[in-house]
Amino acid sequence: MDLEWLRRARDRMDVEYAQPLDVLSLARTAHMSPGHFARRFRAAYGETPYQYLMTRRIERAKALLRRGDVSVTDACLRVGCTSLGSFSSRFTELVGETPRAYRARDHRAVAVIPGCVARGLGQPVSFGEARPVSPA
C-alpha cells in the first residue's frame, strides 16, 4: 500500500514540478509523516524527494533551453526554482555543463530523434544512477 501512496506523491511532483512543493505537503499526499515519507521514498526510488523533484525540474529546463528563445533565468523560474545559483549548480552537476553552455549548443540533431527515445536520452543522471566509466 505504501508504494501506491508514494507513486501518488511522485506523480504529483511530475505534474506540479513548477509549484512550490515541500516534504510536508508531499508526505500528506502519501498519507505519511514527513520523516517516514522521506525514508520510504528514498528506499523505493533511490533518491530523496528533493533530488527527484530537482531532476524533473532540470529535465524540463533542458527542454526549454533547447528551444533557444528562453533565457537561463526564465527557464529557472518557469520550472519552479527560486535561486538561479542553486539551479545552475544542480543543472551543471546533472547535465555536465552550465545551463548557458547547454542553451548555446546546437540541438538540431536531437530534433530528428523520435520523442520517446529523446526523452530517455535527455533525462539528467540523478544521484542514484551510476555514471558511465570511460575507457582507460
Secondary structure in CASP SS format (residue, H / E / C, confidence):
PFRMAT SS
TARGET T0000
AUTHOR 0000-0000-0000
METHOD secondary structure of the structure
MODEL  1
M C 1.00
D H 1.00
L H 1.00
E H 1.00
W H 1.00
L H 1.00
R H 1.00
R H 1.00
A H 1.00
R H 1.00
D H 1.00
R H 1.00
M H 1.00
D H 1.00
V H 1.00
E C 1.00
Y C 1.00
A C 1.00
Q C 1.00
P C 1.00
L C 1.00
D C 1.00
V H 1.00
L H 1.00
S H 1.00
L H 1.00
A H 1.00
R H 1.00
T H 1.00
A C 1.00
H C 1.00
M C 1.00
S C 1.00
P H 1.00
G H 1.00
H H 1.00
F H 1.00
A H 1.00
R H 1.00
R H 1.00
F H 1.00
R H 1.00
A H 1.00
A H 1.00
Y H 1.00
G C 1.00
E C 1.00
T C 1.00
P H 1.00
Y H 1.00
Q H 1.00
Y H 1.00
L H 1.00
M H 1.00
T H 1.00
R H 1.00
R H 1.00
I H 1.00
E H 1.00
R H 1.00
A H 1.00
K H 1.00
A H 1.00
L H 1.00
L H 1.00
R H 1.00
R H 1.00
G C 1.00
D C 1.00
V C 1.00
S C 1.00
V H 1.00
T H 1.00
D H 1.00
A H 1.00
C H 1.00
L H 1.00
R H 1.00
V C 1.00
G C 1.00
C C 1.00
T C 1.00
S C 1.00
L H 1.00
G H 1.00
S H 1.00
F H 1.00
S H 1.00
S H 1.00
R H 1.00
F H 1.00
T H 1.00
E H 1.00
L H 1.00
V H 1.00
G C 1.00
E C 1.00
T C 1.00
P H 1.00
R H 1.00
A H 1.00
Y H 1.00
R H 1.00
A H 1.00
R C 1.00
D C 1.00
H C 1.00
R H 1.00
A H 1.00
V H 1.00
A H 1.00
V H 1.00
I C 1.00
P C 1.00
G H 1.00
C H 1.00
V H 1.00
A H 1.00
R H 1.00
G H 1.00
L H 1.00
G H 1.00
Q C 1.00
P C 1.00
V C 1.00
S C 1.00
F C 1.00
G C 1.00
E C 1.00
A C 1.00
R C 1.00
P C 1.00
V C 1.00
S C 1.00
P C 1.00
A C 1.00
END
